[in-house]
């Protein structure tokens, strides 16, 4: 059964703030984030027959929001603010101990671009949106151990990439 307008309104109330927060972090602009948030829910209106499973709705909204925001960044060729947020420091420290600033952000951004889309989504949800592992397990209908393994795999692969490039990464 397709989502009703009431279902979409409820989805906006329940998930709109998270989509908005992620998009705002990616774009670094509240006005652009509002535009993207609106685009995401217009897309949901157009595709409500395809996203009728309530358990898959939140991940779908976050994915569409993320993709639209990243497309905007690519269009304007500005990636300086893609990785804002408190947990960015944690990720930078895990991969590049002692490094910070534009070089570290650009390195983390590049490593994210190398990751496959599902892994990138998990890394963004955990490190940037502040989801806990149990919240992510519910959100993505995936066991906590699987999510943890994917995050650890991203860190290990990223460290290996940095080591191959001669950049000093962190310890495992």
Beta strands, then each sheet from edge to edge (+ up, - down):
end
